[in-house]
Amino acid sequence: MEAEIMAHNGEHAEQCIKLVPIFQTLSDAERAEIAPLVQHRHFTVGESLFAAGDVVESLMIVAHGQVKITQIAANGKEQLLYLLNPGDFDGEAALFTASTRQNFGTALAATDVCMIRRQDFQKQLKVSPQLALNILNAFGQRLANVAEQSTQATTASIEERLANYLLETAGDTADDFKLPMKKKDIASYLGTTPETISRKFREFTDDGLIEKLAVNRFRILDADGLALVE
């Protein structure tokens, strides 16, 4: 199904600007200048946002939903690199120069994104020091997240990595939650095999840490216990 495009939709632009951290500290006047530049796009579950080889022409910001960023490994298998959640952005290379994408982006849930063309965003960076600072801070946070993920992949056990993933996915909700990815994607994300992930899910269930309610739907029973998993 093709993406539904609603260009310069004022309601979605305003909502996006309020949700996205890089815009939240701007003045009302600065946000008012950015709103008309925003294009809104909606993607359904499993729909492709972009593919390797596509020209990067805009900064893409996730307003709602979740996007997985993948690449094709040397063995031909899909490798999950990272996830984009609400407030995260992609295509930052487009802010400085024309380039092509090296990875693939796919919606894991119904996803709304805000798009701002490179030329438009560059103009705003020139007149808004706060926006430029926010972008630099976001870059730094992304690098820190990548470093943390790399450290976990080499030092933390698979049990600890899975426990942390479940706690992050569940968030603050006391209710049940749905896994946004298939187990093969979770395995790729955590650096293990689907068989190992399935086995650890069973162990966590048997230990009373989580409860399986339905296919891909779980409830955290013992958050403190999960946090102590090593």
Stockholm file with secondary structure:
# STOCKHOLM 1.0

chainA/1-230         MEAEIMAHNGEHAEQCIKLVPIFQTLSDAERAEIAPLVQHRHFTVGESLFAAGDVVESLMIVAHGQVKITQIAANGKEQLLYLLNPGDFDGEAALFTASTRQNFGTALAATDVCMIRRQDFQKQLKVSPQLALNILNAFGQRLANVAEQSTQATTASIEERLANYLLETAGDTADDFKLPMKKKDIASYLGTTPETISRKFREFTDDGLIEKLAVNRFRILDADGLALVE
#=GR chainA/1-230 SS CCCEEEETCHHHHHHHHHHCHHHHTSCHHHHHHHGGGCEEEEECTTCEEECTTCEECEEEEEEESCEEEEEECTTSCEEEEEEECTTCEECGGGGTSCEECCSEEEESSSEEEEEEEHHHHHHHHHHCHHHHHHHHHHHHHHHHHHHHHHHHHHHSCHHHHHHHHHHHHHTTCSSCEECSSCHHHHHHHHTSCHHHHHHHHHHHHHTTSEEEEETTEEEESCHHHHHTCC
#=GC SS_cons         CCCEEEETCHHHHHHHHHHCHHHHTSCHHHHHHHGGGCEEEEECTTCEEECTTCEECEEEEEEESCEEEEEECTTSCEEEEEEECTTCEECGGGGTSCEECCSEEEESSSEEEEEEEHHHHHHHHHHCHHHHHHHHHHHHHHHHHHHHHHHHHHHSCHHHHHHHHHHHHHTTCSSCEECSSCHHHHHHHHTSCHHHHHHHHHHHHHTTSEEEEETTEEEESCHHHHHTCC
//
